[in-house]
Amino acid sequence: MVRQVANPYKEAVDIVREMGGEALRLCYQCGLCTGACPWN
């Protein structure tokens, strides 16, 4: 039997990367995501 792990967020991550998601890598997971994030 072949099993694959599905990533439900893959499409969303791809969209963010296409829209300039380089800053996404700077996120340090503070949990306070806003449009005014100083890391973006």
A tleap script that builds the chain and sets N, CA, C and O, in Angstrom:
source leaprc.protein.ff14SB
mol = sequence {
  NMET VAL ARG GLN VAL ALA ASN PRO TYR LYS
  GLU ALA VAL ASP ILE VAL ARG GLU MET GLY
  GLY GLU ALA LEU ARG LEU CYS TYR GLN CYS
  GLY LEU CYS THR GLY ALA CYS PRO TRP CASN
}
set mol.1.N position { 0.842 -1.179 0.000 }
set mol.1.CA position { 0.000 0.000 0.000 }
set mol.1.C position { 0.892 1.248 0.000 }
set mol.1.O position { 1.862 1.329 0.753 }
set mol.2.N position { 0.555 2.199 -0.838 }
set mol.2.CA position { 1.292 3.461 -0.930 }
set mol.2.C position { 0.509 4.527 -0.175 }
set mol.2.O position { -0.692 4.703 -0.376 }
set mol.3.N position { 1.219 5.229 0.696 }
set mol.3.CA position { 0.573 6.308 1.455 }
set mol.3.C position { 1.286 7.615 1.172 }
set mol.3.O position { 2.506 7.658 1.017 }
set mol.4.N position { 0.509 8.670 1.108 }
set mol.4.CA position { 1.066 10.008 0.928 }
set mol.4.C position { 0.541 10.900 2.040 }
set mol.4.O position { -0.626 10.822 2.424 }
set mol.5.N position { 1.405 11.730 2.539 }
set mol.5.CA position { 0.993 12.691 3.551 }
set mol.5.C position { 0.519 13.942 2.830 }
set mol.5.O position { 1.255 14.535 2.041 }
set mol.6.N position { -0.701 14.332 3.105 }
set mol.6.CA position { -1.262 15.520 2.468 }
set mol.6.C position { -0.939 16.749 3.306 }
set mol.6.O position { -0.998 16.711 4.535 }
set mol.7.N position { -0.603 17.820 2.640 }
set mol.7.CA position { -0.344 19.087 3.311 }
set mol.7.C position { -1.459 20.049 2.914 }
set mol.7.O position { -1.427 20.614 1.821 }
set mol.8.N position { -2.452 20.244 3.796 }
set mol.8.CA position { -3.592 21.087 3.429 }
set mol.8.C position { -3.237 22.551 3.211 }
set mol.8.O position { -4.022 23.292 2.619 }
set mol.9.N position { -2.065 22.983 3.679 }
set mol.9.CA position { -1.681 24.380 3.555 }
set mol.9.C position { -0.733 24.638 2.394 }
set mol.9.O position { -0.291 25.770 2.199 }
set mol.10.N position { -0.417 23.618 1.630 }
set mol.10.CA position { 0.552 23.790 0.550 }
set mol.10.C position { 0.109 24.863 -0.438 }
set mol.10.O position { 0.915 25.703 -0.839 }
set mol.11.N position { -1.134 24.846 -0.828 }
set mol.11.CA position { -1.613 25.837 -1.786 }
set mol.11.C position { -1.503 27.249 -1.213 }
set mol.11.O position { -1.072 28.162 -1.917 }
set mol.12.N position { -1.877 27.443 0.026 }
set mol.12.CA position { -1.804 28.764 0.645 }
set mol.12.C position { -0.357 29.237 0.742 }
set mol.12.O position { -0.068 30.407 0.493 }
set mol.13.N position { 0.540 28.344 1.098 }
set mol.13.CA position { 1.955 28.699 1.196 }
set mol.13.C position { 2.494 29.099 -0.168 }
set mol.13.O position { 3.258 30.059 -0.274 }
set mol.14.N position { 2.108 28.380 -1.208 }
set mol.14.CA position { 2.554 28.715 -2.558 }
set mol.14.C position { 2.065 30.099 -2.969 }
set mol.14.O position { 2.806 30.854 -3.599 }
set mol.15.N position { 0.840 30.437 -2.623 }
set mol.15.CA position { 0.281 31.746 -2.968 }
set mol.15.C position { 1.055 32.855 -2.256 }
set mol.15.O position { 1.381 33.876 -2.862 }
set mol.16.N position { 1.344 32.654 -0.980 }
set mol.16.CA position { 2.093 33.661 -0.218 }
set mol.16.C position { 3.478 33.851 -0.810 }
set mol.16.O position { 3.949 34.982 -0.927 }
set mol.17.N position { 4.133 32.772 -1.180 }
set mol.17.CA position { 5.469 32.872 -1.774 }
set mol.17.C position { 5.433 33.630 -3.087 }
set mol.17.O position { 6.328 34.427 -3.366 }
set mol.18.N position { 4.406 33.393 -3.898 }
set mol.18.CA position { 4.293 34.078 -5.188 }
set mol.18.C position { 4.075 35.576 -5.008 }
set mol.18.O position { 4.473 36.371 -5.859 }
set mol.19.N position { 3.444 35.960 -3.904 }
set mol.19.CA position { 3.123 37.366 -3.668 }
set mol.19.C position { 4.234 38.087 -2.912 }
set mol.19.O position { 4.011 39.173 -2.376 }
set mol.20.N position { 5.405 37.507 -2.863 }
set mol.20.CA position { 6.524 38.159 -2.190 }
set mol.20.C position { 6.719 37.648 -0.783 }
set mol.20.O position { 7.013 38.425 0.124 }
set mol.21.N position { 6.563 36.380 -0.592 }
set mol.21.CA position { 6.633 35.793 0.739 }
set mol.21.C position { 8.026 35.558 1.274 }
set mol.21.O position { 8.211 34.723 2.159 }
set mol.22.N position { 9.021 36.280 0.756 }
set mol.22.CA position { 10.373 36.111 1.277 }
set mol.22.C position { 10.408 36.427 2.772 }
set mol.22.O position { 11.141 35.790 3.529 }
set mol.23.N position { 9.619 37.405 3.189 }
set mol.23.CA position { 9.590 37.797 4.598 }
set mol.23.C position { 8.950 36.723 5.471 }
set mol.23.O position { 9.123 36.727 6.689 }
set mol.24.N position { 8.220 35.811 4.858 }
set mol.24.CA position { 7.602 34.728 5.617 }
set mol.24.C position { 8.652 33.928 6.368 }
set mol.24.O position { 8.381 33.410 7.451 }
set mol.25.N position { 9.827 33.823 5.811 }
set mol.25.CA position { 10.910 33.083 6.464 }
set mol.25.C position { 11.416 33.791 7.713 }
set mol.25.O position { 12.047 33.167 8.566 }
set mol.26.N position { 11.146 35.088 7.829 }
set mol.26.CA position { 11.599 35.854 8.984 }
set mol.26.C position { 10.696 35.680 10.201 }
set mol.26.O position { 11.052 36.096 11.303 }
set mol.27.N position { 9.538 35.072 10.006 }
set mol.27.CA position { 8.587 34.895 11.103 }
set mol.27.C position { 9.207 34.051 12.204 }
set mol.27.O position { 9.789 32.998 11.943 }
set mol.28.N position { 9.077 34.522 13.434 }
set mol.28.CA position { 9.613 33.762 14.557 }
set mol.28.C position { 8.486 33.207 15.431 }
set mol.28.O position { 8.691 32.938 16.615 }
set mol.29.N position { 7.296 33.038 14.847 }
set mol.29.CA position { 6.160 32.355 15.465 }
set mol.29.C position { 5.705 32.990 16.777 }
set mol.29.O position { 5.471 32.287 17.760 }
set mol.30.N position { 5.580 34.310 16.796 }
set mol.30.CA position { 5.128 34.986 18.015 }
set mol.30.C position { 3.627 34.801 18.237 }
set mol.30.O position { 3.141 34.929 19.360 }
set mol.31.N position { 2.893 34.499 17.155 }
set mol.31.CA position { 1.459 34.290 17.267 }
set mol.31.C position { 0.655 35.579 17.220 }
set mol.31.O position { -0.549 35.555 17.475 }
set mol.32.N position { 1.278 36.687 16.907 }
set mol.32.CA position { 0.599 37.983 16.855 }
set mol.32.C position { 0.525 38.510 15.427 }
set mol.32.O position { 0.764 39.693 15.188 }
set mol.33.N position { 0.201 37.657 14.499 }
set mol.33.CA position { 0.196 38.020 13.074 }
set mol.33.C position { -0.744 39.186 12.795 }
set mol.33.O position { -1.930 39.135 13.120 }
set mol.34.N position { -0.199 40.234 12.190 }
set mol.34.CA position { -0.977 41.393 11.775 }
set mol.34.C position { -0.397 41.928 10.482 }
set mol.34.O position { 0.696 41.541 10.069 }
set mol.35.N position { -1.126 42.805 9.859 }
set mol.35.CA position { -0.634 43.443 8.650 }
set mol.35.C position { 0.508 44.399 8.939 }
set mol.35.O position { 1.228 44.801 8.025 }
set mol.36.N position { 0.681 44.766 10.199 }
set mol.36.CA position { 1.736 45.698 10.587 }
set mol.36.C position { 2.914 44.986 11.252 }
set mol.36.O position { 3.634 45.588 12.048 }
set mol.37.N position { 3.105 43.740 10.936 }
set mol.37.CA position { 4.202 42.961 11.524 }
set mol.37.C position { 5.537 43.624 11.192 }
set mol.37.O position { 5.822 43.884 10.023 }
set mol.38.N position { 6.353 43.900 12.202 }
set mol.38.CA position { 7.635 44.559 11.940 }
set mol.38.C position { 8.606 43.689 11.146 }
set mol.38.O position { 9.591 44.194 10.608 }
set mol.39.N position { 8.343 42.421 11.071 }
set mol.39.CA position { 9.235 41.523 10.342 }
set mol.39.C position { 8.862 41.419 8.881 }
set mol.39.O position { 9.624 40.860 8.092 }
set mol.40.N position { 7.704 41.947 8.496 }
set mol.40.CA position { 7.294 41.894 7.081 }
set mol.40.C position { 7.774 43.098 6.353 }
set mol.40.O position { 7.528 43.233 5.154 }
savepdb mol mol.pdb
quit
